[in-house]
Amino acid sequence: MGLLDEAGKIAGAFAAVEAAEKVDPGAGFLTKGVAAVAGFEGAGKLEEMVEKKDEPTQDAAADTQATDDTAPQA
């Protein structure tokens, strides 16, 4: 995990806390803590999902390049 990955998770936690405060201006410490954890974990899961979607695209590009390289030259 790189620094950029962690920054995305922290941004997710911050956004979740801000959303909790907008929904309930009198939100307590526990509510904000739960929102922060949920935002942190949610951002991590979302990032994993995006990475999984990118993998087949990269594999397809590698396969296409491999078939292009093996094509007979005229």
Residue pairs with C-beta under 8 A, 6 or more apart in sequence:
5 44
5 47
8 43
8 47
9 40
9 43
9 44
9 47
10 40
11 43
12 39
12 40
12 42
12 43
12 44
12 46
13 35
13 36
13 37
13 39
13 40
13 43
14 36
14 39
15 39
16 35
16 36
16 38
16 39
16 40
16 42
17 32
17 35
17 36
17 39
19 35
20 27
20 31
20 32
20 35
21 27
21 32
24 31
27 35
